[in-house]
Amino acid sequence: MLKTIDAVFDGKVFRPKAPPLLEPNTPVRLTFETVLPEAEQTTSFLQAARSLSLEGPADWSAKLETYLYGGEEQHGQ
């Protein structure tokens, strides 16, 4: 029987990503092919924020606390 399973080599043993559905102590012959990890597309916080096209008051950064929590600005807290 020929079956292909995905596994990870941890430095000592191969760890299948899913159960191989074999009885314990079943003899097998392993032939392996290394698989390159899929490229991860990472997005920085600034890229994500810019992509949202948010609009807000011009003094947003200067009065952030007021806009987040309301009321008067509280200096020193």
Backbone as CSV, one residue per row, in Angstrom:
resi,resn,N_x,N_y,N_z,CA_x,CA_y,CA_z,C_x,C_y,C_z
1,MET,0.849,-1.171,0.000,0.000,0.000,0.000,0.898,1.238,0.000
2,LEU,0.562,2.200,-0.815,1.311,3.454,-0.900,0.420,4.569,-0.377
3,LYS,0.929,5.324,0.581,0.164,6.419,1.166,1.112,7.571,1.431
4,THR,0.664,8.786,1.207,1.468,9.977,1.463,0.879,10.704,2.660
5,ILE,1.729,11.031,3.626,1.292,11.822,4.779,2.254,12.990,4.946
6,ASP,1.768,14.065,5.515,2.616,15.213,5.832,3.134,15.040,7.250
7,ALA,4.404,15.342,7.448,5.013,15.199,8.768,6.070,16.278,8.955
8,VAL,6.495,16.443,10.187,7.560,17.387,10.535,8.642,16.598,11.248
9,PHE,9.896,16.814,10.865,11.032,16.175,11.528,11.480,17.090,12.650
10,ASP,11.442,16.618,13.895,11.771,17.463,15.038,13.236,17.371,15.468
11,GLY,14.061,16.738,14.645,15.472,16.574,14.988,15.791,15.158,15.409
12,LYS,14.759,14.415,15.807,14.953,13.024,16.210,13.966,12.095,15.515
13,VAL,12.713,12.513,15.448,11.678,11.649,14.864,10.782,12.458,13.919
14,PHE,10.082,11.734,13.057,9.102,12.362,12.187,7.765,12.383,12.917
15,ARG,7.133,13.532,12.988,5.838,13.690,13.648,4.777,13.942,12.577
16,PRO,3.878,12.971,12.373,2.828,13.175,11.366,1.894,14.309,11.762
17,LYS,1.427,15.065,10.770,0.493,16.152,11.044,-0.917,15.625,11.285
18,ALA,-1.183,14.401,10.872,-2.475,13.746,11.115,-2.184,12.274,11.387
19,PRO,-3.051,11.592,12.103,-2.819,10.166,12.382,-2.696,9.371,11.081
20,PRO,-1.701,8.490,10.961,-1.509,7.740,9.718,-2.458,6.561,9.542
21,LEU,-3.317,6.293,10.512,-4.281,5.186,10.441,-3.602,3.846,10.191
22,LEU,-2.586,3.550,10.993,-1.875,2.273,10.957,-1.968,1.630,12.332
23,GLU,-1.935,0.334,12.346,-1.888,-0.376,13.623,-0.520,-0.126,14.265
24,PRO,-0.449,-0.038,15.586,0.850,0.116,16.244,1.805,-1.011,15.840
25,ASN,3.071,-0.654,15.727,4.163,-1.576,15.368,4.076,-2.094,13.936
26,THR,3.346,-1.415,13.054,3.294,-1.792,11.644,4.593,-1.361,10.977
27,PRO,5.323,-2.273,10.327,6.547,-1.873,9.637,6.202,-1.010,8.412
28,VAL,6.955,0.037,8.216,6.765,0.922,7.058,8.125,1.282,6.479
29,ARG,8.135,1.771,5.276,9.350,2.292,4.649,9.071,3.761,4.339
30,LEU,9.925,4.640,4.834,9.727,6.069,4.635,10.595,6.570,3.487
31,THR,9.983,7.273,2.595,10.682,8.035,1.555,10.209,9.462,1.726
32,PHE,11.126,10.394,1.922,10.653,11.743,2.199,11.125,12.745,1.163
33,GLU,10.316,13.773,1.027,10.584,14.907,0.147,10.443,16.150,1.009
34,THR,11.460,17.002,1.018,11.344,18.221,1.814,10.405,19.185,1.093
35,VAL,9.586,19.845,1.885,8.600,20.783,1.360,8.962,22.162,1.882
36,LEU,9.112,23.109,0.978,9.426,24.468,1.397,8.203,25.088,2.059
37,PRO,8.418,25.803,3.171,7.273,26.445,3.821,6.670,27.493,2.893
38,GLU,5.350,27.624,2.972,4.686,28.631,2.164,5.107,30.005,2.652
39,ALA,5.308,30.904,1.709,5.711,32.258,2.063,4.579,32.932,2.825
40,GLU,4.918,33.471,3.966,3.923,34.179,4.763,3.868,35.623,4.314
41,GLN,2.673,36.090,4.098,2.505,37.489,3.749,2.253,38.252,5.032
42,THR,3.238,39.036,5.414,3.095,39.817,6.629,2.725,41.247,6.267
43,THR,1.921,41.828,7.092,1.505,43.208,6.895,1.854,43.967,8.162
44,SER,2.535,45.068,7.990,2.886,45.871,9.155,1.653,46.609,9.660
45,PHE,1.720,47.063,10.894,0.611,47.823,11.455,0.333,49.054,10.603
46,LEU,1.389,49.743,10.176,1.177,50.962,9.385,0.534,50.650,8.038
47,GLN,0.936,49.539,7.404,0.303,49.159,6.138,-1.178,48.888,6.354
48,ALA,-1.496,48.177,7.425,-2.902,47.873,7.715,-3.678,49.146,8.009
49,ALA,-3.111,50.045,8.813,-3.797,51.288,9.162,-4.029,52.156,7.928
50,ARG,-3.017,52.255,7.068,-3.177,53.063,5.849,-4.235,52.485,4.921
51,SER,-4.332,51.155,4.885,-5.286,50.522,3.979,-6.732,50.751,4.409
52,LEU,-6.952,51.147,5.663,-8.303,51.378,6.155,-8.893,52.698,5.685
53,SER,-8.047,53.599,5.213,-8.482,54.921,4.743,-9.377,55.612,5.774
54,LEU,-8.927,55.624,7.017,-9.695,56.260,8.082,-9.596,57.773,7.977
55,GLU,-10.667,58.430,8.376,-10.668,59.884,8.415,-10.939,60.313,9.840
56,GLY,-10.339,61.400,10.235,-10.549,61.892,11.585,-10.127,63.344,11.673
57,PRO,-10.306,63.953,12.826,-9.933,65.350,12.992,-8.427,65.548,12.830
58,ALA,-8.041,66.720,12.416,-6.627,67.031,12.180,-5.807,66.943,13.469
59,ASP,-6.430,67.195,14.621,-5.702,67.177,15.889,-5.835,65.843,16.617
60,TRP,-6.127,64.796,15.888,-6.360,63.475,16.463,-5.215,63.027,17.379
61,SER,-3.989,63.116,16.889,-2.862,62.632,17.697,-2.614,63.521,18.907
62,ALA,-2.859,64.808,18.788,-2.625,65.722,19.907,-3.683,65.564,20.999
63,LYS,-4.900,65.187,20.620,-5.990,65.076,21.597,-6.529,63.647,21.663
64,LEU,-5.662,62.683,21.537,-6.069,61.279,21.511,-6.883,60.884,22.735
65,GLU,-6.411,61.264,23.942,-7.107,60.907,25.172,-8.532,61.461,25.180
66,THR,-8.692,62.686,24.723,-10.016,63.302,24.690,-10.938,62.539,23.741
67,TYR,-10.424,62.181,22.568,-11.254,61.462,21.605,-11.548,60.031,22.058
68,LEU,-10.618,59.402,22.767,-10.849,58.040,23.244,-11.796,57.992,24.435
69,TYR,-11.578,58.891,25.406,-12.288,58.801,26.670,-13.277,59.933,26.917
70,GLY,-13.276,60.939,26.052,-14.199,62.046,26.192,-13.765,63.033,27.259
71,GLY,-14.535,64.092,27.408,-14.254,65.104,28.446,-13.048,65.955,28.100
72,GLU,-12.635,66.670,29.103,-11.472,67.560,28.941,-10.178,66.770,28.994
73,GLU,-9.152,67.314,28.356,-7.832,66.673,28.419,-7.352,66.698,29.867
74,GLN,-6.802,65.615,30.296,-6.287,65.526,31.671,-4.781,65.391,31.603
75,HIS,-4.089,66.490,31.830,-2.631,66.485,31.777,-2.079,65.886,33.064
76,GLY,-0.998,65.120,32.932,-0.324,64.573,34.098,-0.922,63.287,34.610
77,GLN,-1.897,62.707,33.930,-2.488,61.454,34.392,-2.253,60.366,33.391
